[in-house]
Amino acid sequence: MSARYGLLAISSRFYRWRSQGIWQEILNRLQQTADAADQIDWEVHFIDSTINQADKNKLVFKCQQN
């Protein structure tokens, strides 16, 4: 993600899209497309829900350097 957008703009858009259900709609459409092309095995599937916490101080410093 380009630093020109700024951290606040990026996070604001992410949370706004989440609250509006846009991410869920994207997932639904991807699944529908893959299912129509017979590319999903519904017997075996998972979603990785790993969360990694970024060090905000390092991230802000790096964005300010660019």
Contacts in CASP RR format, 6 or more apart in sequence:
PFRMAT RR
TARGET T0000
AUTHOR 0000-0000-0000
METHOD contacts of the structure
MODEL  1
MSARYGLLAISSRFYRWRSQGIWQEILNRLQQTADAADQIDWEVHFIDST
INQADKNKLVFKCQQN
1 10 0 8 1.000
3 62 0 8 1.000
3 63 0 8 1.000
3 66 0 8 1.000
4 66 0 8 1.000
6 63 0 8 1.000
7 59 0 8 1.000
7 60 0 8 1.000
7 63 0 8 1.000
17 23 0 8 1.000
31 40 0 8 1.000
34 40 0 8 1.000
35 42 0 8 1.000
END
